[in-house]
Amino acid sequence: MLKNKIFYVLLSTVIITMIFFANRAYTQAKNYESINTSLVKHMSVENLAEFQLKELASTLSFGYYKNNKKDEISILKKEAKIAKELSHKNTLYFMLLLFTIVISYFFISLRAFTFFGSIAATITLIFGIITPIMMVTIHKEVEYLGDVVLSFESKSIIGSITKLFENGDSIVAIVILLFSILIPSLKTISLAFVSIFMKNRFTHGIVKFFKTIGKWSMVDVFVVATFLVYLTADKGDVSRAEAEVGLYFFLAYVIISMLVSLSADRMLHRMKR
């Protein structure tokens, strides 16, 4: 039908646009991470001591000697703010488009929704894995110097898993790798397969398998992934954690993957009648 073809073209366009905004959100999130890394370098003991000496020199010279470090830090803070705003803005656009895919459930067949939903879920999962999920800063207030940063880390889920392997926590890393990357990836790919080959006798087993493990693998893994970055960071006197956009991508994946699973299950039940 012409109506269905129009919907499929529109949804294909939505999928492509989602990739565009997701990539922009990822790029800006990485830019925000990079700028903060530069800012943190300025807040080391050595650089803060140098900064305070230059401030003293500027004061004693009645402004004749200018502390350029102050301007550098001010510029970096402005750039960081812009990068953060852009990453959140592009993530919002992505989520609105993802919501469009969800709404399409009421206008297209279950089979089509399962297919487009699984593609959207795969894209969301990929960016949820590679985009920074949390930024952790360990700092301490030092007399005469101010707020000294002792440790700074901003990692994605895949980055956290890599660090666990490097630290020798292989078992934990494998468990997280299995239930936050491998099984979810297989799940979304399998659901796309189900929607294409819905009459194949293996499709029912695929849906049943992922429904069984999905009850305890997805939401729990989301919680684990959220705190994983914090747990793998070096501990200090004071810690400050900031959620990044990768967290929203991963949460969105958890939700849409469950909706697509239910859609696939309902589609196969209807086929049995």
C-alpha positions in Angstrom: 0.0 0.0 0.0 1.1 3.5 -0.8 0.3 4.7 2.8 2.7 2.0 4.2 5.4 2.9 1.8 5.2 6.6 2.8 5.5 5.6 6.5 8.5 3.3 5.7 10.3 6.1 3.8 9.6 8.6 6.7 10.9 6.1 9.3 14.0 5.4 7.3 14.6 9.2 7.1 14.1 9.3 10.9 16.6 6.5 11.4 19.2 8.3 9.3 18.6 11.6 11.1 18.9 9.8 14.4 22.4 8.7 13.4 23.3 12.3 12.5 22.2 13.8 15.9 23.7 10.9 17.8 27.1 11.4 16.1 26.9 15.1 16.9 26.0 14.4 20.5 28.9 11.9 20.8 31.4 14.4 19.2 30.4 17.2 21.5 30.5 14.9 24.5 34.0 13.9 23.6 34.9 17.6 23.1 33.5 18.4 26.5 35.6 15.6 28.0 38.7 16.9 26.2 38.2 20.5 27.4 37.7 19.3 31.0 40.9 17.3 30.7 42.7 20.5 29.8 41.0 22.4 32.6 42.0 19.7 35.1 45.6 20.1 34.1 45.4 23.8 35.2 44.2 22.6 38.6 47.2 20.4 39.5 49.4 21.4 42.4 52.2 22.7 40.2 49.9 24.7 37.9 47.9 26.2 40.7 51.1 27.2 42.5 52.3 28.9 39.3 48.9 30.5 38.9 48.9 32.0 42.4 52.5 33.3 41.9 51.4 35.0 38.7 48.3 36.5 40.4 50.6 37.9 43.1 52.9 39.3 40.5 49.9 40.9 38.7 48.7 42.4 42.0 52.2 43.8 43.0 52.7 45.3 39.6 49.3 47.0 39.8 48.2 45.2 36.7 51.3 45.9 34.6 52.0 42.1 34.5 49.0 40.3 33.2 48.2 36.7 34.3 47.4 35.0 30.9 46.5 31.8 32.7 43.4 33.4 34.0 42.2 34.2 30.5 43.0 30.7 29.3 41.0 29.1 32.1 38.1 31.5 31.4 38.1 30.6 27.7 38.2 26.8 28.5 35.3 27.1 30.9 33.2 28.9 28.2 34.1 26.3 25.6 33.2 23.5 28.1 29.8 25.0 28.7 29.1 25.3 25.0 30.2 21.7 24.3 28.0 20.4 27.2 25.0 22.4 26.0 25.4 21.2 22.4 25.8 17.5 23.5 22.6 17.7 25.5 20.8 19.6 22.7 21.7 16.9 20.1 20.8 14.2 22.5 17.4 15.8 23.0 16.8 15.9 19.3 17.9 12.2 19.1 15.4 11.3 21.8 12.6 13.1 20.1 13.2 11.2 16.9 13.4 8.0 18.9 10.0 8.8 20.4 8.7 9.2 16.8 9.8 5.6 16.2 7.9 4.5 19.4 4.8 6.5 18.3 4.9 4.7 14.9 3.6 1.6 16.7 0.1 3.0 16.3 0.4 3.6 12.6 2.3 0.6 11.1 2.2 -3.1 11.4 3.8 -5.0 14.3 6.3 -6.5 11.9 7.4 -3.1 10.6 7.5 -1.7 14.1 9.7 -4.6 15.3 12.1 -4.0 12.3 12.4 -0.2 12.6 12.4 -0.4 16.4 15.3 -3.0 16.5 17.3 -0.8 14.1 16.7 2.3 16.3 17.6 0.2 19.4 20.8 -0.9 17.9 21.9 2.7 17.1 20.9 3.8 20.6 22.9 0.9 22.1 26.0 1.7 20.1 26.1 5.3 21.1 25.2 4.4 24.7 28.3 2.2 24.8 30.9 4.5 23.2 29.7 7.9 24.5 31.0 9.1 27.9 28.6 8.0 30.6 30.0 9.7 33.7 32.7 12.1 34.7 34.4 11.7 38.1 36.7 14.2 39.7 38.6 13.6 42.9 39.7 16.9 44.4 40.9 18.5 47.7 40.9 22.0 49.1 44.5 23.0 49.8 45.4 26.1 51.7 46.8 29.0 49.6 46.3 27.0 46.4 42.6 26.4 46.4 40.7 23.4 44.9 43.4 20.9 43.7 42.3 18.1 41.4 43.9 14.8 42.4 42.3 12.6 39.8 40.0 13.0 36.8 38.3 10.4 34.7 35.6 10.4 32.1 34.7 7.1 30.7 32.2 5.3 28.6 30.9 1.8 29.3 33.4 0.3 27.0 36.2 2.4 28.6 35.2 1.2 32.0 35.3 -2.4 30.9 38.7 -1.8 29.4 40.0 -0.4 32.7 38.6 -3.4 34.6 40.6 -5.7 32.3 43.7 -3.5 32.8 43.3 -3.7 36.6 43.0 -7.4 36.6 39.3 -7.6 37.3 38.7 -9.9 34.4 35.7 -11.7 35.8 33.7 -8.5 36.5 34.8 -7.1 33.1 33.5 -10.2 31.3 30.2 -10.2 33.1 29.6 -6.5 32.3 30.8 -7.1 28.7 28.4 -10.0 28.3 25.3 -8.4 29.7 25.8 -4.8 28.6 27.2 -5.2 25.1 27.2 -8.8 23.7 23.7 -10.0 24.7 22.0 -6.6 24.0 23.7 -6.5 20.6 22.6 -10.1 19.8 19.1 -9.3 21.0 18.5 -6.3 18.7 20.0 -8.1 15.7 17.9 -11.1 16.4 14.7 -9.1 16.7 15.4 -7.6 13.3 15.9 -11.1 12.0 12.6 -12.1 13.6 10.7 -9.3 11.8 12.2 -10.3 8.4 11.8 -14.0 8.8 8.8 -14.2 11.0 7.5 -17.4 9.5 10.8 -19.3 10.3 10.3 -21.8 13.1 13.4 -20.5 15.0 11.9 -17.1 15.5 9.7 -18.1 18.4 12.7 -19.6 20.3 14.7 -16.4 19.8 12.0 -14.2 21.3 11.3 -16.6 24.2 15.1 -16.8 25.0 15.6 -13.0 25.1 12.4 -12.5 27.1 13.7 -14.9 29.7 17.1 -13.3 30.1 15.8 -9.8 29.5 14.0 -9.7 32.9 17.3 -9.7 34.8 19.9 -8.6 32.3 18.8 -5.2 31.2 17.6 -3.0 34.0 20.1 -4.4 36.5 22.9 -3.9 34.0 21.8 -0.3 33.5 22.2 0.4 37.2 25.6 -1.5 37.2 26.8 0.5 34.2 25.8 3.8 35.8 27.9 3.2 38.9 30.7 1.3 37.1 32.6 4.4 36.2 32.5 5.7 39.7 33.7 2.4 41.2 36.6 2.1 38.7 37.8 5.6 39.5 40.6 6.2 42.0 39.3 7.2 45.4 40.3 10.5 47.1 39.2 12.9 49.8 36.3 14.4 47.8 34.6 13.1 44.7 32.3 14.8 42.3 30.4 12.7 39.7 28.6 14.2 36.7 26.3 12.2 34.5 27.0 12.5 30.8 24.8 11.9 27.7 26.0 8.3 27.2 23.9 7.5 30.3 20.7 8.8 28.5 21.5 6.8 25.4 21.9 3.6 27.4 18.7 4.2 29.4 16.8 4.9 26.2 18.1 1.6 24.8 16.8 -0.4 27.8 13.3 1.1 27.3 13.0 0.7 23.5 14.5 -2.8 23.5 11.8 -3.9 25.9 9.1 -2.3 23.8 10.5 -4.0 20.6 10.6 -7.4 22.4 7.0 -7.1 23.4 6.1 -6.1 19.9 7.9 -9.1 18.4 6.2 -11.4 21.0 2.8 -10.0 20.1 3.5 -10.3 16.4 4.3 -14.0 16.7 1.3 -14.7 18.9 -0.9 -13.1 16.2 0.7 -15.3 13.6 -0.3 -18.4 15.5 -4.0 -17.7 15.3 
